[in-house]
């Protein structure tokens, strides 16, 4: 027969308390992805046009660190001074599962053209998967004819979304825009 000392009981209580205290944080915040994992996923997604993907992901990693979620999808946009962008895809997280996601948003600025893009969005500092359903604003610039590849950064509430786009179309300009993420498709960009 073993006896339990106060030291054993206190140690066990502290271990259970520490586990209970940290468990909700682990369940909410998705774990980070390494840059190699993001590049590999992007190569599979973008296919033949992924020549500059590694450099773009490395630069984003240098600026913002490791993403804890990413989105793969397609989008279409058009603009003449004012513009609209619509997209759909899937958000991938390590410990919160994969989720279908839609985005839409207006833009205004010196911008003209139309494009269709395959898009990978790196998401930084996402505290919980529900935090993506917000508006992320920023300045976007495009300059390509027939094909292009580039990235920008949008932010809201300390969460950074970095869309990396590989597009086909003709687009030239600079605009102020935001993306609104939703769990269901909608035509309303506002």
MOBEL-V190375 format. One record per residue. N is the residue number from 1. RES is the residue in one small letter. PHI is phi in degrees with one decimal (999 if undefined). PSI is psi in whole degrees, -180 to 180 (* if undefined). NEAR is the number of other ideal C-beta (glycine too) atoms within 12 Angstrom. Layout:
# MOBEL-V190375
n = <N:N>
res = <RES:RES>
phi = <PHI:PHI>
psi = <PSI:PSI>
near = <NEAR:NEAR>
This chain:
# MOBEL-V190375
n = <1:2:3:4:5:6:7:8:9:10:11:12:13:14:15:16:17:18:19:20:21:22:23:24:25:26:27:28:29:30:31:32:33:34:35:36:37:38:39:40:41:42:43:44:45:46:47:48:49:50:51:52:53:54:55:56:57:58:59:60:61:62:63:64:65:66:67:68:69:70:71:72:73:74:75:76:77:78:79:80:81:82:83:84:85:86:87:88:89:90:91:92:93:94:95:96:97:98:99:100:101:102:103:104:105:106:107:108:109:110:111:112:113:114:115:116:117:118:119:120:121:122:123:124:125:126:127:128:129:130:131:132:133:134:135:136:137:138:139:140:141:142:143:144:145:146:147:148:149:150:151:152:153:154:155:156:157:158:159:160:161:162:163:164:165:166:167:168:169:170:171:172:173:174:175:176:177:178:179:180:181:182:183:184:185:186:187:188:189:190>
res = <x:x:x:x:x:x:x:x:x:x:x:x:x:x:x:x:x:x:x:x:x:x:x:x:x:x:x:x:x:x:x:x:x:x:x:x:x:x:x:x:x:x:x:x:x:x:x:x:x:x:x:x:x:x:x:x:x:x:x:x:x:x:x:x:x:x:x:x:x:x:x:x:x:x:x:x:x:x:x:x:x:x:x:x:x:x:x:x:x:x:x:x:x:x:x:x:x:x:x:x:x:x:x:x:x:x:x:x:x:x:x:x:x:x:x:x:x:x:x:x:x:x:x:x:x:x:x:x:x:x:x:x:x:x:x:x:x:x:x:x:x:x:x:x:x:x:x:x:x:x:x:x:x:x:x:x:x:x:x:x:x:x:x:x:x:x:x:x:x:x:x:x:x:x:x:x:x:x:x:x:x:x:x:x:x:x:x:x:x:x>
phi = <999:-103.1:-109.7:-101.5:-88.4:-61.4:-63.4:-62.3:-64.6:-64.0:-61.6:-64.9:-64.2:-65.7:-64.4:-64.9:-63.3:-64.9:-64.5:-64.9:-70.7:-87.8:-59.0:-62.2:-65.3:-68.4:-73.3:-87.1:-83.9:-65.1:-74.7:-76.1:-103.3:-76.9:-63.9:-64.1:-64.0:-66.8:-62.5:-60.9:-63.7:-64.8:-62.5:-64.9:-75.9:-80.7:66.4:-67.2:-91.5:-90.1:-57.9:-98.4:-61.2:-60.0:-66.5:-65.6:-66.1:-62.8:-66.1:-62.6:-63.9:-65.2:-78.9:-121.7:91.5:-96.3:-74.9:-107.5:-160.6:-148.9:-122.6:-117.8:-171.6:-127.4:-148.7:-135.1:-150.4:-151.9:-155.7:-148.5:69.6:-103.6:-147.2:-135.7:-136.5:-132.1:-153.8:-149.1:-175.3:-132.5:-95.3:-109.1:-132.2:-68.9:-114.5:-116.3:85.1:-100.1:-144.5:-67.1:-145.6:-127.2:-144.0:-156.4:-177.6:-92.8:-145.4:-144.0:158.4:-87.9:-148.0:-148.9:130.3:-145.7:-155.5:-121.7:-128.5:-93.0:-127.3:-117.8:-114.9:-87.8:-117.3:-114.1:64.2:-74.5:-73.7:-157.9:-60.2:-67.8:-68.4:-71.6:-81.4:-153.0:-103.0:-119.5:-107.6:176.9:-109.0:-123.3:-132.9:-139.4:-155.6:-159.7:-130.5:75.8:-145.8:-162.4:-153.4:-167.1:-143.8:-143.7:-130.4:-124.4:-138.7:-164.7:49.9:70.3:-95.9:-112.7:-115.8:-116.4:-73.0:-112.7:-116.3:-118.1:-115.3:-127.1:148.5:-130.4:-149.5:-148.3:152.8:-139.1:-144.4:-101.2:-148.9:-143.3:-114.7:-110.2:-95.3:-137.5:-79.8:-130.5:-67.9:-148.1:-88.0:-78.2:-80.0:-98.3>
psi = <131:151:145:124:167:-36:-45:-45:-45:-43:-44:-42:-40:-40:-45:-42:-42:-41:-44:-35:-39:-20:-46:-36:-38:-35:-29:-54:122:148:159:154:145:159:-35:-40:-40:-44:-44:-44:-41:-39:-42:-38:-49:-24:-129:-22:16:20:-39:6:-45:-41:-40:-44:-40:-42:-43:-41:-37:-39:-41:-3:-148:134:149:7:160:157:134:131:-170:153:163:145:158:151:147:95:-62:149:172:150:134:140:165:152:-157:134:130:130:155:-53:6:4:178:148:133:140:149:153:152:156:153:166:155:138:-165:84:135:143:-175:150:157:131:146:130:134:126:122:134:125:143:30:112:-30:156:-31:-20:-15:-23:77:-178:132:118:159:-172:132:143:144:143:94:157:125:-55:155:168:124:176:161:177:136:145:155:131:46:2:132:131:125:96:129:117:138:109:161:128:-162:122:137:128:-178:132:162:126:170:157:134:122:137:156:-15:154:142:150:-14:109:-8:*>
near = <3:5:8:12:10:10:11:13:13:13:14:15:15:14:14:14:13:13:14:14:12:14:14:12:16:16:18:19:26:33:20:24:30:19:26:16:23:40:30:19:28:40:22:16:30:31:12:13:25:24:16:22:33:21:19:31:36:22:21:34:27:13:19:28:19:28:39:34:44:42:41:34:35:28:34:26:39:28:32:20:18:21:32:30:40:32:38:28:31:26:38:34:30:25:21:24:14:19:29:22:35:30:43:31:36:28:36:22:22:22:31:23:28:26:38:25:39:33:39:44:45:44:50:34:26:42:24:25:30:22:28:41:25:27:25:34:25:25:20:37:24:37:21:23:15:15:24:26:31:29:35:33:29:34:24:25:20:15:34:32:46:38:42:43:42:35:34:23:25:23:35:21:29:22:32:23:33:30:44:32:41:27:18:16:19:18:12:14:27:13>
